[in-house]
Amino acid sequence: MENKTGLQGQTVQSTMLLAIYGRAKASRMFPDILRDGEAIRIVGGMDHDFTQIDKHYGTEYGCFCCLVRAKRLDERCLAYIQEHPNGTVVNLGSGLDTTFERVDNGSIRWYNVDLPDAMAFRHRFIPTPERCGDIARSMFDYTWLGEVETADGSVFILAGGLFYYFEEKQVRELICHVAEHFPTGEIFFDAQSKTAVKISNRMVRKAGNKGSEMKFWVKDAQKLKAWSPRVTAAQSVPFFGEARKQRRVKLSTKVNMWAFGALKMGQLISIQWGAEE
């Protein structure tokens, strides 16, 4: 299959295609949960053959997970913006994420951080709005921290579908650097159990990407509080939440959601620093 995206096919960057395809497809099926019109537009206008992704990753459950993750990230981001209407949001590994368009209140500052090829690809489909800054750099090149401006020293960091692909040591070091740089803040990300990561790796390989192995997993979110003396809270947030009550999903999707929760296969994690719990 010819790769017309310009992205290297066997990289972490190329996994952005899985996420945006899942959101676009699920948005049509479950607009009452979240309708990502930008994802639908981008996928519809992209010169790319999604056959393999749809075959192995585009199940109702797989796409439903992409949509629910976006919804939960939106909710947490909006909660931060309500408390900090002039606050700063940083979207790590932004890829083709479209959160800004859904949560912007007209006054927040927003930064997208991603590798140069991923950022160049993003610019083909998503213009950079006013009050947004795009930083084409590895998140482990901590010079990006100095480019992020805040109104009050507070920052909210999104890292959706990102940390899986790195070693725990790298993720811990990143969070320590962020907590040292900004006086107060929160980082919100999704994580899976060790077993779920193995299953996800098989799915991603079947979807055609054999060069982006998932490595990072979390069993007990509260133990992450020990990563830095500046961290004041580390807590787990249920992944599906109210979405578990969605009646229009297939029985197989309901069973998968139940198993995901009962076997503690995944969670959303909030790590906060610089303020009392």
Secondary structure, DSSP 8 states (H G I E B T S, - for coil): ----SSS-TTSSGGGHHHHHHHHHHHHHH-TTT---HHHHHHHHT-----HHHHHHT-SHHHHHHHHHHHHHHHHHHHHHHHH-TT-EEEEET-TT--HHHHH--SS-EEEEEE-HHHHHHHHTT----TTEEEEES-TTSGGGGGG---SSSEEEEEETT-GGGS-HHHHHHHHHHHHHHSSEEEEEEEEE-HHHHHHHHHHHHHTT--S-------S-GGGGGGG-TTEEEEEEE-SSGGGGG-TTS-HHHHHHHHHHHHTT-EEEEEEEESS--
